[in-house]
Amino acid sequence: MSESSPPRTAPARTPLADAPQGGALLRSLTGLLARWLPGQRWFAGKGRPMGGLTLVAATELLPCTAQGTTPGLLHLLIRTRAEEGDPAQAPPSVDCYQVLLGVRPALPPALGPALVGRPTEGPLRGRAVYEALHDPRLAGLLLERLRTPGRIGALRFTPAPGASVPAGLPPRVLTGEQSNSSVVYGDAHILKLFRRVSPGVNPDLELPLALAEAGSDRVPAPAAWFEAHVQEPPPDGDRSPAERAPEPLTLGVLTPFLGGSVDGWQLALQSLGHRTDFTSASHSLGRATAEVHTALAGALPTDVLRRPQLEQTANGMVERLTEATAAVPALRPYGSGLRRAYEALGAFARRGGTCPVQRLHGDLHLGQVLLTPDPRGRGSHWSVIDFEGEPARPLTDRRRPGPPVRDVAGMLRSFDYAACQHRTGGPWVEEWSRANRAAYCRGYAEASGNDPLAQRELLLAYETDKAVYEVLYEARHRPAWLHVPMAAIRRLAQGAD
């Protein structure tokens, strides 16, 4: 154990969270956090007025009220609630966020951009409160906590058995992420911090652990993780807190950092920019996807969707199309053509068709796969990352088994997205997309024994559903990109491959 490592058994008492200090702490930070949270990339409530903040848990990882220049480190779980709106509309959203705050009497100039504010009351009155991940000293402490098993207040740190995590690795925060935050330590490990958290094991911990146990080398195995164990108040009419067994909240996962790797999105854009063949890479990516699916099916429960479930699935797709068409006028001319894909799925179910379901990646695209050169010069290796699923969906939905063809459809849509980034466009770009989509499916079929094209009704329905989702997303968040899924919508409405 290094000199900077925390003790294996740390005191559970967290003074700032103790009554009456917990209420004073929240009061002192409420105004600062209410202004700061909506400006963070990972905050999901943008555009909605905040109705209130509630302190779920506060844990001092380093004392925050000590004298001297040593920084404090405060871990918070904060529940936010949107302002009450029209009662006829959906109820206001309630989210729980993980926040790590550094506390110093005076903030060094280098940390100026990380400032959250200075409380004017409470136990942190007059101190500089700032985003802790940008302080190398505090980000380094977080790694040391992960290296040593134990519990501190509401937090439990768990290194994976047999994992080797070196001490003293220099941290750097990655930029550009949307829903989470990541810190790279040296060139050895990367810590992914989940910002919006829910009770239950996050799939980005659960599935890589299951794959590691199954011996898969397609997914980096977790080296350590940490969770929060908190007692949430029960809903009205529910059992008392003493009778409920709360699930932990997964807060962060430390995994090996794949240095020298390039994600599939960048590789695809390079291929398009230089007009080079990419089908070999797409074929091997299809094989990698199938290997991950096969390993997950062997490690975790599976099931089969039959007529009632498939008809319900088709109906759900129709409902999503109806909602998207109402919101995006550009979709309306293609509504009847798109519905044919869902009608074909219903007909497939009535003919006795079935569909296997299992645990999936859930948000598979070219940005979620990394190609790493073999250090021995024997080619390259695809790895699959980010098993969190679509962060906007509830955690229970993301942990639910689904058809493997859903992941396949997501990757096929990603090839289309890459092709649409090419400035010149034209027949060559369209052929690039078709060729790589076909190569990916061939690789998947060879490795799994199940050809995604063999049950065309399933693949077409899921690809159409994905394209409709993309239209709605782009219209709301990136209108300049709306033409990308609309190109697929026109093709899919015509029933083209």
The 8 nearest C-alpha neighbors of each residue, nearest first, counted from 0:
[[1, 4, 2, 3, 147, 166, 5, 146],
 [0, 2, 4, 3, 166, 167, 143, 5],
 [1, 3, 4, 0, 5, 166, 6, 143],
 [4, 2, 1, 5, 143, 140, 0, 167],
 [3, 5, 1, 143, 2, 0, 6, 144],
 [6, 4, 144, 7, 3, 143, 147, 9],
 [7, 5, 8, 9, 4, 147, 149, 144],
 [6, 8, 149, 148, 147, 9, 5, 150],
 [9, 7, 6, 149, 10, 150, 151, 148],
 [8, 10, 151, 6, 7, 11, 150, 149],
 [11, 9, 12, 151, 8, 152, 13, 150],
 [10, 12, 152, 151, 9, 13, 150, 153],
 [13, 11, 10, 152, 14, 151, 17, 58],
 [12, 14, 58, 16, 15, 59, 152, 11],
 [15, 13, 17, 16, 12, 20, 59, 58],
 [16, 14, 20, 21, 17, 13, 24, 57],
 [15, 17, 21, 57, 14, 13, 20, 18],
 [16, 18, 14, 21, 20, 15, 19, 13],
 [19, 17, 20, 21, 16, 22, 15, 14],
 [18, 20, 21, 22, 17, 23, 16, 15],
 [19, 21, 18, 23, 15, 17, 22, 24],
 [22, 20, 16, 24, 17, 18, 23, 19],
 [23, 21, 25, 24, 20, 19, 26, 18],
 [24, 22, 20, 26, 121, 21, 25, 27],
 [25, 23, 21, 27, 22, 26, 121, 20],
 [24, 26, 28, 22, 27, 23, 29, 21],
 [27, 25, 23, 29, 24, 28, 22, 121],
 [26, 28, 24, 121, 120, 25, 118, 29],
 [27, 29, 25, 31, 26, 30, 32, 118],
 [30, 28, 32, 26, 31, 25, 33, 27],
 [29, 31, 33, 32, 28, 34, 27, 26],
 [32, 30, 28, 34, 29, 33, 116, 35],
 [31, 33, 35, 29, 34, 36, 30, 28],
 [34, 32, 30, 31, 35, 36, 29, 37],
 [35, 33, 32, 31, 36, 30, 37, 38],
 [34, 36, 32, 38, 33, 37, 31, 115],
 [35, 37, 38, 39, 32, 33, 34, 42],
 [38, 36, 39, 35, 42, 45, 34, 44],
 [39, 37, 36, 35, 40, 42, 34, 45],
 [38, 40, 41, 42, 36, 37, 35, 177],
 [41, 39, 177, 42, 38, 178, 176, 37],
 [40, 42, 178, 177, 39, 179, 43, 194],
 [43, 41, 39, 40, 44, 37, 36, 45],
 [42, 44, 45, 41, 391, 178, 195, 37],
 [45, 43, 47, 42, 46, 37, 81, 49],
 [46, 44, 47, 43, 37, 42, 38, 48],
 [45, 47, 44, 48, 37, 43, 49, 81],
 [46, 48, 45, 44, 81, 49, 82, 50],
 [49, 47, 82, 81, 50, 46, 44, 45],
 [50, 48, 81, 82, 51, 80, 47, 79],
 [49, 51, 82, 81, 80, 48, 83, 52],
 [50, 52, 80, 49, 79, 53, 81, 82],
 [53, 51, 79, 78, 80, 77, 29, 54],
 [54, 52, 78, 77, 55, 79, 51, 25],
 [53, 55, 77, 56, 76, 25, 78, 52],
 [54, 56, 76, 77, 53, 78, 57, 75],
 [57, 55, 76, 54, 75, 58, 16, 153],
 [56, 58, 75, 16, 74, 76, 59, 15],
 [59, 57, 74, 13, 152, 73, 60, 75],
 [60, 58, 73, 61, 62, 13, 72, 74],
 [59, 61, 72, 73, 58, 62, 74, 71],
 [60, 62, 72, 71, 59, 63, 73, 70],
 [63, 61, 71, 59, 64, 65, 60, 72],
 [62, 64, 71, 65, 102, 61, 72, 59],
 [65, 63, 62, 66, 123, 122, 71, 102],
 [66, 64, 63, 62, 67, 69, 71, 70],
 [65, 67, 64, 68, 69, 104, 63, 62],
 [68, 66, 69, 65, 104, 70, 103, 64],
 [67, 69, 70, 103, 104, 66, 105, 65],
 [68, 70, 67, 71, 103, 66, 65, 104],
 [71, 69, 103, 102, 68, 101, 72, 63],
 [70, 72, 63, 61, 102, 62, 101, 73],
 [73, 71, 61, 101, 60, 100, 59, 102],
 [72, 74, 59, 100, 99, 58, 60, 101],
 [73, 75, 99, 58, 57, 98, 59, 100],
 [76, 74, 57, 98, 56, 97, 77, 99],
 [75, 77, 97, 56, 55, 96, 98, 54],
 [78, 76, 54, 96, 95, 55, 53, 75],
 [77, 79, 95, 53, 94, 52, 96, 54],
 [80, 78, 52, 94, 93, 51, 95, 77],
 [79, 81, 93, 50, 51, 92, 49, 82],
 [80, 82, 49, 50, 91, 92, 48, 47],
 [81, 83, 50, 49, 48, 84, 80, 91],
 [84, 82, 91, 81, 50, 85, 90, 86],
 [85, 83, 86, 82, 91, 88, 90, 89],
 [84, 86, 87, 88, 83, 89, 90, 91],
 [87, 85, 88, 84, 90, 89, 83, 91],
 [88, 86, 85, 89, 90, 84, 83, 91],
 [87, 89, 86, 85, 90, 84, 91, 83],
 [88, 90, 91, 87, 86, 85, 92, 84],
 [91, 89, 92, 88, 86, 83, 84, 85],
 [92, 90, 81, 83, 89, 82, 93, 80],
 [91, 93, 81, 80, 90, 94, 44, 79],
 [92, 94, 80, 79, 91, 81, 78, 95],
 [95, 93, 79, 78, 92, 96, 80, 195],
 [94, 96, 78, 77, 196, 195, 79, 76],
 [97, 95, 195, 77, 194, 76, 196, 78],
 [96, 98, 76, 194, 75, 195, 77, 99],
 [99, 97, 75, 74, 96, 76, 100, 194],
 [100, 98, 74, 131, 73, 75, 130, 101],
 [101, 99, 131, 130, 73, 129, 72, 128],
 [100, 102, 131, 72, 129, 71, 128, 130],
 [101, 103, 128, 71, 70, 127, 63, 72],
 [104, 102, 70, 127, 105, 126, 106, 71],
 [103, 105, 126, 127, 68, 106, 102, 125],
 [106, 104, 103, 127, 107, 126, 68, 102],
 [105, 107, 103, 127, 110, 108, 111, 104],
 [106, 108, 109, 110, 105, 111, 103, 104],
 [109, 107, 111, 110, 106, 112, 105, 113],
 [108, 110, 107, 111, 112, 106, 113, 134],
 [111, 109, 108, 113, 107, 112, 106, 114],
 [110, 112, 108, 113, 114, 109, 106, 107],
 [113, 111, 114, 110, 109, 108, 129, 115],
 [114, 112, 130, 129, 110, 111, 115, 133],
 [115, 113, 129, 111, 112, 116, 128, 130],
 [116, 114, 129, 128, 35, 31, 113, 130],
 [115, 117, 128, 114, 31, 127, 118, 129],
 [116, 118, 127, 126, 125, 128, 119, 124],
 [119, 117, 124, 27, 120, 125, 123, 28],
 [120, 118, 124, 125, 117, 27, 121, 123],
 [121, 119, 124, 27, 118, 122, 123, 125],
 [120, 122, 23, 27, 124, 123, 24, 119],
 [121, 123, 124, 24, 120, 23, 64, 20],
 [124, 122, 121, 126, 118, 125, 64, 120],
 [123, 125, 120, 118, 119, 121, 126, 122],
 [126, 124, 117, 118, 119, 123, 127, 104],
 [127, 125, 104, 117, 124, 123, 103, 128],
 [126, 128, 117, 103, 102, 104, 105, 116],
 [129, 127, 102, 116, 115, 101, 117, 114],
 [130, 128, 114, 115, 101, 113, 100, 131],
 [129, 131, 100, 113, 132, 101, 133, 99],
 [132, 130, 101, 100, 133, 134, 99, 129],
 [131, 133, 138, 134, 130, 137, 172, 135],
 [134, 132, 131, 135, 130, 172, 113, 110],
 [133, 135, 137, 136, 132, 131, 138, 110],
 [136, 134, 138, 137, 139, 170, 133, 132],
 [135, 137, 139, 134, 138, 140, 70, 170],
 [138, 136, 140, 139, 134, 135, 131, 141],
 [139, 137, 135, 141, 132, 140, 136, 134],
 [140, 138, 136, 142, 137, 141, 135, 170],
 [141, 139, 137, 143, 142, 138, 144, 136],
 [140, 142, 144, 138, 139, 143, 145, 137],
 [143, 141, 145, 139, 140, 144, 146, 138],
 [144, 142, 140, 146, 4, 145, 141, 139],
 [143, 145, 141, 142, 146, 147, 5, 140],
 [146, 144, 142, 143, 147, 156, 223, 158],
 [145, 147, 143, 144, 158, 142, 164, 148],
 [146, 148, 145, 144, 7, 149, 158, 143],
 [149, 147, 157, 156, 158, 7, 146, 145],
 [150, 148, 156, 7, 8, 155, 147, 151],
 [149, 151, 155, 154, 156, 152, 9, 8],
 [152, 150, 11, 154, 9, 153, 10, 155],
 [151, 153, 11, 154, 58, 12, 13, 150],
 [152, 154, 228, 227, 151, 229, 58, 155],
 [155, 153, 227, 151, 152, 150, 226, 228],
 [154, 156, 150, 226, 225, 149, 227, 151],
 [155, 157, 225, 148, 149, 145, 224, 150],
 [158, 156, 148, 224, 223, 225, 159, 145],
 [159, 157, 223, 146, 222, 148, 145, 160],
 [158, 160, 222, 223, 162, 161, 157, 221],
 [161, 159, 162, 158, 222, 223, 163, 157],
 [162, 160, 159, 163, 158, 222, 164, 223],
 [163, 161, 222, 159, 160, 164, 158, 223],
 [162, 164, 165, 161, 222, 146, 159, 158],
 [163, 165, 146, 162, 166, 222, 188, 187],
 [166, 164, 163, 167, 168, 146, 187, 143],
 [167, 165, 168, 164, 143, 1, 142, 146],
 [166, 168, 169, 165, 139, 143, 142, 3],
 [167, 169, 185, 184, 166, 170, 165, 139],
 [170, 168, 185, 184, 167, 171, 139, 135],
 [171, 169, 184, 183, 135, 182, 185, 139],
 [172, 170, 183, 182, 173, 184, 169, 135],
 [173, 171, 182, 181, 183, 174, 133, 170],
 [174, 172, 181, 182, 171, 175, 183, 180],
 [175, 173, 176, 172, 180, 181, 177, 182],
 [174, 176, 177, 173, 40, 180, 178, 179],
 [177, 175, 174, 179, 178, 180, 40, 173],
 [176, 178, 41, 40, 179, 175, 180, 42],
 [177, 179, 41, 176, 40, 194, 390, 42],
 [180, 178, 193, 194, 41, 192, 177, 176],
 [179, 181, 192, 191, 176, 193, 182, 194],
 [182, 180, 191, 190, 173, 192, 172, 183],
 [181, 183, 172, 190, 171, 189, 173, 170],
 [184, 182, 189, 171, 170, 188, 185, 190],
 [185, 183, 170, 168, 188, 169, 189, 186],
 [184, 186, 168, 169, 187, 183, 170, 188],
 [185, 187, 184, 256, 188, 258, 183, 257],
 [186, 188, 256, 185, 255, 184, 189, 183],
 [189, 187, 255, 256, 184, 254, 183, 186],
 [188, 190, 183, 256, 254, 182, 253, 184],
 [191, 189, 253, 182, 181, 252, 192, 183],
 [190, 192, 181, 252, 251, 180, 253, 193],
 [193, 191, 251, 180, 179, 250, 181, 194],
 [192, 194, 179, 250, 251, 195, 196, 191],
 [193, 195, 97, 96, 179, 196, 192, 41],
 [196, 194, 96, 95, 193, 97, 94, 197],
 [195, 197, 95, 96, 194, 193, 248, 97],
 [196, 198, 248, 199, 394, 95, 195, 249],
 [199, 197, 248, 246, 247, 196, 200, 245],
 [200, 198, 246, 248, 247, 197, 201, 249],
 [199, 201, 249, 205, 202, 248, 204, 247],
 [200, 202, 203, 204, 249, 205, 199, 387],
 [203, 201, 205, 387, 204, 206, 386, 200],
 [204, 202, 386, 387, 201, 205, 206, 385],
 [205, 203, 202, 201, 207, 206, 208, 252],
 [204, 206, 202, 208, 207, 203, 201, 200],
 [205, 207, 209, 208, 202, 204, 203, 210],
 [208, 206, 210, 209, 204, 220, 205, 211],
 [209, 207, 211, 206, 205, 210, 204, 212],
 [208, 210, 206, 212, 207, 211, 213, 298],
 [211, 209, 213, 207, 215, 212, 208, 206],
 [210, 212, 214, 208, 213, 209, 220, 215],
 [211, 213, 209, 210, 214, 208, 215, 298],
 [214, 212, 210, 211, 215, 209, 298, 294],
 [215, 213, 211, 212, 210, 216, 294, 209],
 [216, 214, 210, 217, 211, 213, 218, 294],
 [215, 217, 218, 214, 219, 211, 382, 210],
 [218, 216, 382, 215, 383, 381, 291, 219],
 [217, 219, 383, 382, 216, 220, 207, 384],
 [220, 218, 255, 254, 221, 217, 207, 216],
 [219, 221, 211, 207, 254, 218, 208, 222],
 [222, 220, 254, 223, 253, 219, 252, 208],
 [221, 223, 159, 254, 162, 253, 158, 220],
 [224, 222, 158, 253, 159, 157, 221, 145],
 [225, 223, 252, 157, 251, 253, 156, 158],
 [224, 226, 156, 155, 251, 250, 157, 249],
 [225, 227, 249, 250, 155, 248, 154, 247],
 [226, 228, 154, 248, 153, 247, 229, 155],
 [229, 227, 247, 153, 154, 226, 248, 230],
 [228, 230, 227, 231, 153, 247, 245, 56],
 [229, 231, 245, 232, 228, 240, 244, 243],
 [230, 232, 229, 233, 245, 240, 55, 234],
 [233, 231, 240, 230, 234, 239, 235, 237],
 [234, 232, 237, 231, 240, 235, 239, 238],
 [235, 233, 237, 236, 232, 238, 231, 239],
 [236, 234, 237, 233, 238, 232, 239, 240],
 [235, 237, 234, 238, 233, 239, 232, 240],
 [238, 236, 234, 235, 233, 239, 240, 243],
 [237, 239, 242, 243, 240, 236, 233, 241],
 [238, 240, 242, 241, 237, 243, 233, 232],
 [241, 239, 243, 242, 233, 232, 238, 230],
 [240, 242, 239, 243, 244, 238, 230, 245],
 [243, 241, 239, 240, 238, 244, 245, 237],
 [242, 244, 240, 241, 245, 238, 239, 233],
 [243, 245, 246, 242, 241, 240, 230, 247],
 [246, 244, 243, 230, 247, 229, 231, 198],
 [245, 247, 198, 199, 244, 248, 228, 200],
 [248, 246, 228, 227, 198, 199, 226, 249],
 [247, 249, 198, 227, 226, 199, 197, 250],
 [248, 250, 226, 200, 201, 251, 247, 225],
 [251, 249, 226, 193, 225, 192, 248, 227],
 [250, 252, 192, 191, 224, 225, 193, 249],
 [251, 253, 224, 191, 190, 223, 254, 221],
 [254, 252, 190, 223, 222, 189, 221, 224],
 [255, 253, 221, 222, 188, 189, 220, 219],
 [256, 254, 188, 187, 219, 189, 257, 253],
 [255, 257, 188, 187, 189, 258, 186, 254],
 [258, 256, 260, 255, 259, 371, 187, 186],
 [259, 257, 260, 256, 186, 371, 187, 261],
 [258, 260, 371, 257, 261, 372, 370, 256],
 [259, 261, 371, 370, 258, 369, 257, 262],
 [262, 260, 370, 369, 263, 371, 259, 265],
 [263, 261, 369, 264, 368, 366, 265, 370],
 [262, 264, 365, 266, 265, 368, 366, 369],
 [263, 265, 365, 366, 267, 266, 262, 268],
 [266, 264, 268, 267, 263, 262, 269, 261],
 [267, 265, 263, 269, 264, 268, 270, 262],
 [266, 268, 270, 264, 269, 265, 263, 271],
 [269, 267, 271, 265, 270, 266, 272, 417],
 [270, 268, 272, 266, 267, 271, 273, 265],
 [271, 269, 275, 267, 273, 268, 272, 274],
 [272, 270, 274, 268, 269, 273, 267, 421],
 [271, 273, 269, 270, 274, 268, 421, 275],
 [272, 274, 270, 275, 271, 269, 268, 276],
 [275, 273, 271, 270, 272, 276, 269, 427],
 [276, 274, 270, 273, 277, 271, 272, 269],
 [275, 277, 278, 270, 274, 279, 431, 271],
 [278, 276, 280, 279, 270, 281, 275, 435],
 [277, 279, 281, 435, 280, 438, 276, 282],
 [278, 280, 282, 281, 277, 283, 438, 276],
 [279, 281, 283, 278, 282, 277, 284, 439],
 [282, 280, 439, 278, 284, 279, 283, 435],
 [281, 283, 442, 439, 438, 279, 285, 284],
 [284, 282, 286, 280, 285, 281, 442, 287],
 [285, 283, 281, 287, 286, 282, 280, 288],
 [286, 284, 443, 439, 442, 282, 288, 283],
 [285, 287, 443, 442, 283, 289, 446, 284],
 [286, 288, 284, 290, 285, 289, 283, 291],
 [289, 287, 285, 291, 290, 286, 284, 292],
 [290, 288, 292, 286, 443, 447, 291, 287],
 [291, 289, 287, 293, 288, 292, 294, 286],
 [290, 292, 294, 288, 289, 293, 295, 287],
 [293, 291, 289, 295, 290, 294, 296, 288],
 [292, 294, 290, 296, 291, 295, 289, 297],
 [293, 295, 297, 291, 296, 292, 290, 298],
 [296, 294, 298, 292, 297, 293, 299, 291],
 [297, 295, 293, 294, 298, 299, 357, 292],
 [298, 296, 294, 295, 299, 293, 300, 213],
 [297, 299, 295, 296, 294, 209, 213, 300],
 [298, 300, 296, 295, 297, 301, 358, 357],
 [301, 299, 357, 296, 302, 298, 297, 358],
 [302, 300, 357, 356, 296, 299, 303, 400],
 [301, 303, 356, 355, 357, 304, 300, 400],
 [304, 302, 355, 354, 356, 305, 353, 301],
 [305, 303, 354, 308, 353, 355, 309, 302],
 [306, 304, 353, 308, 307, 309, 303, 348],
 [305, 307, 348, 309, 308, 310, 349, 351],
 [308, 306, 310, 309, 305, 311, 304, 348],
 [307, 309, 311, 310, 304, 306, 305, 312],
 [310, 308, 312, 306, 311, 307, 305, 348],
 [311, 309, 313, 345, 307, 312, 308, 306],
 [310, 312, 308, 314, 309, 313, 307, 315],
 [313, 311, 309, 315, 310, 314, 308, 316],
 [312, 314, 310, 316, 341, 315, 311, 345],
 [315, 313, 311, 317, 316, 312, 310, 318],
 [314, 316, 318, 312, 313, 317, 311, 319],
 [317, 315, 313, 319, 314, 318, 464, 320],
 [316, 318, 314, 320, 315, 319, 321, 313],
 [319, 317, 315, 321, 320, 316, 314, 322],
 [320, 318, 316, 322, 321, 317, 323, 315],
 [319, 321, 317, 323, 318, 322, 324, 316],
 [320, 322, 318, 324, 319, 323, 317, 325],
 [323, 321, 319, 325, 320, 324, 318, 326],
 [324, 322, 326, 320, 325, 321, 471, 327],
 [325, 323, 321, 327, 330, 326, 322, 331],
 [324, 326, 322, 323, 327, 321, 328, 331],
 [325, 327, 323, 324, 322, 328, 471, 474],
 [328, 326, 324, 329, 325, 330, 323, 471],
 [327, 329, 330, 331, 324, 326, 325, 332],
 [330, 328, 327, 331, 332, 324, 485, 333],
 [331, 329, 324, 328, 333, 332, 327, 334],
 [330, 332, 334, 333, 328, 324, 329, 327],
 [333, 331, 330, 334, 329, 335, 328, 336],
 [334, 332, 336, 331, 330, 335, 492, 337],
 [335, 333, 337, 331, 336, 332, 338, 330],
 [334, 336, 338, 337, 333, 339, 492, 332],
 [337, 335, 492, 333, 338, 339, 334, 493],
 [338, 336, 492, 334, 339, 335, 340, 333],
 [339, 337, 335, 341, 340, 336, 342, 334],
 [338, 340, 342, 337, 341, 336, 343, 335],
 [341, 339, 343, 460, 338, 342, 337, 459],
 [340, 342, 344, 338, 343, 313, 339, 460],
 [341, 343, 339, 345, 344, 340, 338, 346],
 [342, 344, 346, 340, 341, 345, 456, 339],
 [343, 345, 347, 341, 456, 342, 346, 457],
 [346, 344, 342, 348, 310, 347, 343, 313],
 [347, 345, 343, 349, 348, 344, 342, 350],
 [348, 346, 344, 350, 352, 345, 349, 343],
 [347, 349, 306, 352, 345, 351, 346, 350],
 [348, 350, 346, 351, 347, 306, 345, 352],
 [351, 349, 347, 348, 352, 346, 306, 345],
 [352, 350, 348, 349, 353, 306, 347, 305],
 [351, 353, 348, 347, 350, 305, 349, 354],
 [354, 352, 305, 304, 351, 348, 303, 355],
 [353, 355, 304, 303, 356, 402, 305, 352],
 [356, 354, 303, 402, 302, 304, 357, 353],
 [357, 355, 402, 401, 302, 400, 303, 301],
 [356, 358, 400, 301, 401, 296, 359, 402],
 [359, 357, 400, 401, 295, 399, 296, 299],
 [360, 358, 361, 357, 401, 403, 400, 292],
 [359, 361, 386, 362, 363, 388, 406, 358],
 [360, 362, 388, 359, 363, 406, 389, 397],
 [363, 361, 388, 389, 360, 364, 406, 409],
 [364, 362, 406, 409, 410, 361, 360, 367],
 [363, 365, 410, 413, 366, 367, 409, 362],
 [366, 364, 263, 264, 367, 368, 413, 410],
 [365, 367, 264, 364, 262, 263, 368, 369],
 [368, 366, 365, 384, 364, 383, 363, 385],
 [367, 369, 383, 262, 382, 263, 366, 365],
 [370, 368, 262, 382, 261, 381, 260, 263],
 [371, 369, 381, 260, 261, 380, 262, 379],
 [370, 372, 260, 380, 379, 369, 259, 373],
 [373, 371, 379, 374, 378, 380, 370, 260],
 [372, 374, 379, 375, 376, 378, 377, 371],
 [375, 373, 376, 372, 377, 378, 371, 379],
 [376, 374, 373, 377, 378, 372, 379, 371],
 [375, 377, 373, 374, 378, 372, 379, 371],
 [378, 376, 375, 373, 379, 374, 372, 380],
 [377, 379, 373, 376, 372, 380, 375, 374],
 [380, 378, 372, 373, 371, 370, 377, 381],
 [379, 381, 371, 370, 372, 382, 373, 378],
 [382, 380, 370, 369, 284, 371, 287, 368],
 [383, 381, 217, 369, 218, 368, 370, 380],
 [382, 384, 368, 218, 217, 367, 369, 381],
 [385, 383, 367, 368, 386, 218, 382, 219],
 [386, 384, 387, 203, 367, 383, 388, 360],
 [387, 385, 203, 360, 388, 202, 384, 206],
 [386, 388, 203, 202, 385, 201, 389, 390],
 [389, 387, 361, 362, 386, 397, 390, 360],
 [388, 390, 391, 392, 362, 387, 361, 397],
 [391, 389, 392, 388, 387, 178, 393, 394],
 [392, 390, 389, 393, 43, 388, 178, 394],
 [391, 393, 390, 389, 394, 396, 397, 388],
 [394, 392, 396, 395, 397, 391, 390, 197],
 [395, 393, 397, 396, 398, 392, 197, 201],
 [394, 396, 398, 393, 397, 399, 199, 392],
 [397, 395, 399, 394, 393, 398, 392, 400],
 [396, 398, 394, 395, 399, 388, 393, 392],
 [399, 397, 395, 396, 394, 202, 400, 358],
 [398, 400, 396, 397, 395, 401, 358, 357],
 [401, 399, 357, 358, 356, 398, 359, 402],
 [400, 402, 356, 357, 358, 403, 399, 359],
 [401, 403, 356, 404, 405, 355, 357, 354],
 [404, 402, 405, 406, 401, 359, 356, 407],
 [403, 405, 407, 402, 406, 408, 458, 451],
 [404, 406, 408, 403, 407, 402, 461, 409],
 [407, 405, 409, 404, 408, 363, 403, 361],
 [406, 408, 404, 410, 405, 409, 411, 403],
 [407, 409, 462, 411, 405, 406, 410, 404],
 [410, 408, 406, 412, 407, 411, 363, 364],
 [409, 411, 364, 413, 407, 412, 408, 363],
 [412, 410, 408, 413, 414, 409, 436, 407],
 [411, 413, 415, 409, 410, 414, 408, 416],
 [412, 414, 410, 416, 415, 411, 364, 365],
 [415, 413, 417, 411, 416, 412, 432, 418],
 [414, 416, 418, 412, 413, 417, 432, 419],
 [417, 415, 413, 419, 414, 418, 483, 412],
 [416, 418, 414, 420, 415, 419, 413, 268],
 [419, 417, 415, 420, 416, 421, 428, 432],
 [418, 420, 416, 421, 417, 483, 415, 424],
 [421, 419, 417, 418, 422, 416, 268, 424],
 [422, 420, 419, 424, 418, 423, 271, 272],
 [421, 423, 424, 420, 419, 272, 418, 425],
 [422, 424, 421, 425, 428, 420, 419, 427],
 [425, 423, 428, 421, 422, 419, 426, 427],
 [424, 426, 427, 428, 423, 429, 430, 421],
 [425, 427, 429, 428, 430, 424, 431, 423],
 [428, 426, 430, 429, 425, 431, 424, 432],
 [427, 429, 431, 430, 426, 424, 425, 418],
 [430, 428, 426, 432, 431, 427, 433, 425],
 [429, 431, 433, 427, 428, 432, 434, 426],
 [432, 430, 428, 434, 429, 433, 427, 435],
 [431, 433, 429, 435, 430, 434, 414, 415],
 [434, 432, 430, 436, 435, 431, 437, 429],
 [433, 435, 437, 431, 432, 436, 430, 438],
 [436, 434, 438, 278, 437, 432, 433, 281],
 [435, 437, 433, 439, 438, 434, 411, 432],
 [436, 438, 440, 434, 435, 439, 433, 441],
 [439, 437, 282, 435, 441, 440, 436, 278],
 [438, 440, 285, 282, 281, 436, 442, 437],
 [439, 441, 443, 437, 442, 438, 285, 444],
 [442, 440, 438, 444, 443, 439, 445, 437],
 [443, 441, 285, 282, 286, 445, 439, 440],
 [442, 444, 285, 286, 440, 289, 446, 441],
 [445, 443, 450, 449, 448, 441, 447, 442],
 [444, 446, 442, 443, 448, 447, 441, 286],
 [447, 445, 286, 443, 444, 289, 448, 442],
 [448, 446, 449, 444, 289, 445, 443, 293],
 [447, 449, 444, 445, 446, 450, 443, 289],
 [450, 448, 444, 447, 451, 443, 445, 453],
 [449, 451, 444, 453, 452, 448, 440, 443],
 [452, 450, 453, 449, 440, 454, 404, 458],
 [451, 453, 455, 450, 454, 458, 440, 449],
 [454, 452, 450, 451, 455, 449, 456, 458],
 [455, 453, 452, 456, 457, 451, 458, 450],
 [454, 456, 452, 458, 457, 453, 459, 451],
 [455, 457, 459, 344, 454, 458, 343, 460],
 [458, 456, 460, 455, 459, 454, 344, 461],
 [457, 459, 455, 461, 460, 456, 462, 404],
 [458, 460, 462, 456, 461, 457, 455, 463],
 [461, 459, 340, 463, 457, 458, 462, 341],
 [462, 460, 464, 458, 463, 459, 405, 465],
 [461, 463, 408, 465, 459, 464, 460, 458],
 [464, 462, 466, 460, 465, 461, 459, 467],
 [463, 465, 461, 467, 462, 466, 460, 316],
 [466, 464, 462, 468, 463, 467, 461, 469],
 [467, 465, 469, 463, 468, 464, 484, 462],
 [466, 468, 470, 464, 469, 465, 463, 320],
 [469, 467, 465, 471, 466, 470, 472, 464],
 [470, 468, 466, 472, 467, 471, 473, 484],
 [471, 469, 467, 473, 468, 472, 484, 474],
 [470, 472, 474, 468, 469, 473, 323, 475],
 [473, 471, 469, 475, 470, 474, 476, 468],
 [472, 474, 477, 476, 481, 470, 478, 475],
 [473, 475, 478, 471, 472, 476, 481, 470],
 [476, 474, 472, 473, 471, 477, 478, 470],
 [475, 477, 473, 474, 472, 478, 471, 480],
 [478, 476, 473, 479, 480, 474, 475, 481],
 [477, 479, 474, 481, 480, 473, 476, 475],
 [478, 480, 477, 481, 482, 473, 474, 483],
 [481, 479, 478, 482, 477, 483, 473, 484],
 [482, 480, 478, 473, 483, 479, 474, 484],
 [481, 483, 485, 480, 484, 486, 479, 478],
 [484, 482, 481, 485, 486, 480, 419, 416],
 [485, 483, 487, 486, 470, 466, 482, 469],
 [486, 484, 488, 482, 487, 483, 489, 481],
 [487, 485, 484, 489, 488, 483, 482, 490],
 [488, 486, 490, 484, 485, 489, 491, 466],
 [489, 487, 485, 491, 490, 486, 492, 484],
 [488, 490, 492, 487, 486, 491, 485, 493],
 [491, 489, 487, 493, 488, 495, 492, 486],
 [490, 492, 494, 488, 493, 489, 495, 487],
 [493, 491, 336, 337, 489, 494, 490, 333],
 [494, 492, 491, 490, 495, 336, 489, 337],
 [493, 495, 491, 492, 490, 496, 336, 340],
 [494, 496, 493, 490, 491, 492, 489, 487],
 [495, 494, 491, 490, 459, 433, 493, 455]]
